[in-house]
Amino acid sequence: MKPEVICLMASSLDGRILPSRWRPKSSGDVFEQVHDQLDGDAWLIGRVTGQEFAKGTAYPATTSERFPRENWIVRRDAKAYGIVLDASGKICWGRADIGGDPIVVVLSEAVSDAHLAGLRSEGVSYVFAGERQLDLALVLDIVARELGVKRLLLEGGGGANGAFLRAGLVDEFNLVLCPAIDGAKGAPSVFDSPESETGQRAPITAMTLENTTALEGGALWLRYKITNGPAAPAQASHG
């Protein structure tokens, strides 16, 4: 059964998501406050965002071990999980959790045995969701079956958000709109796509404003329900 997918992002007034570029500079932790209030069973990010949390440098390049391409779960009793899309197995974690939430990496079957050995050595769980590209609908099915996730917070970056959105898999969009402006070209946005998918539109047929909440420091929390129509196959490479 597909979990409820709630996209949660914080952005400047012009829709950019790198706070280091915002003016005036952002302060406070309103995003984390909203994250906690939404109370998801798991949160999901893409490879680029995931790399920001990594502490390792590199796993050994080779191994004599061979591993079946089967899901490997270290913990099934966590209050919440940090799920990271990393199709090609590029992230060396150097840790097994983020903020106490066990890491679960979503891989393609093309990943090397050496990378799997590295993940296992650190106690990092992993699941497979495609031969070479990730099937996003399958990702949701797996985390529901394997981890019992019923409420998933999709938290970027723009590439991961955009892939789920275009696949018609996002049920709700929560935006923490911060009183700041980026104002220059080049920063990532809340939703994005690769060049190959610039002509593909999200199958959204309606958005309903559920709630607006004023937050500290002049930020605004906007909460929308999304209605989706039929979508294209839900695949994404995600590095």
Secondary structure, 3 states (H helix, E strand, C coil): CCCEEEEEEEECCCCECCHHHCECCCCCCHHHHHHHHHCCCEEEECHHHHHCCCCCCCCCCCCCCCCCCCCECCCCCCCCEEEEECCCCCCCCCCCEECCEEEEEEECCCCCHHHHHHHHHHCCEEEECCCCCEEHHHHHHHHHHHHCCCEEEECCCHHHHHHHHHCCCCCEEEEEECCCECCCCCCCECCCCCHHHCCCCCCEEEEEEEEEEECHHHCEEEEEEEEECCCCCCEECCC
